[in-house]
Amino acid sequence: MDMRLYFCTQMEKDILQQMRANYAMGTLNRDEVNPSPFHQFELWFEQAVKSEVNEPNAFVLATCTADGKPSARVVLMKGFDDDGLVFYTNYDSRKGKELSENPNISLVFNWLDLQRQVRMEGTVKKVSEEESIQYFNSRPFESQVSAAVSPQSQEIESKKDLQEKAKQLMIGGRHDVMKPKEWGGYIVNINYFEFWQGRPNRFHDRVAYKKDGGDKWEVVTLAP
């Protein structure tokens, strides 16, 4: 065994085990939250934006294959209201293929600067083609080109080939770039919310919203 490697590994392990943060920026009480999880999320999201959290609309999206194999990645929220949360991607990407097999998802917003986390669970369906086109046309030109030339998640010989395709496409200008048929949005029908506020000594505050079997939400407190 390489003793230098062993020493570094042990040292890093010791450092990791001693890493701790003291959470004391706020509290979260079931009796004080908004009765609507959508409005509670909107409040927290606005606070994250005002606090200049880096990319507050970024969240971890977890999907599963039909046989239960999970995968996760960071994507960006591009819409949110009482109907659900919207994000966009390539339908032929890994997450797109997994969502076609299994529409159940879980997602996490992690706002470390505010010592907050929001978890959501639900199912997805595609937004309308018109809505996807409208959003695609609002994107920066370079982002449109990237979406048009990239077979997202697929193996490629060289990134240079994609860059050359992008260069050629950009010569024609914006009017030559159309939304690819395999690119579009999803809306998440959310059936579970969990709000987490960091507290001292790992005695964190956790409040969850779950459907009561109908359209109403039950608000409960979870143990840290």
Secondary structure, 3 states (H helix, E strand, C coil): CCHHHHHHHHHHHHHHHHCCCCCCCCCCCCCCCCCCHHHHHHHHHHHHHHCCCCCCCEEEEEEECCCCCEEEEEEECCEEECCEEEEEEECCCHHHHHHHHCCEEEEEEEEHHHCEEEEEEEEEEECCHHHHHHHHHHCCHHHHHHHHHCCCCCCCCCHHHHHHHHHHHHHCCHHHCCCCCCEEEEEEEEEEEEEEECCHHHCCEEEEEEECCCCCEEEEEECC
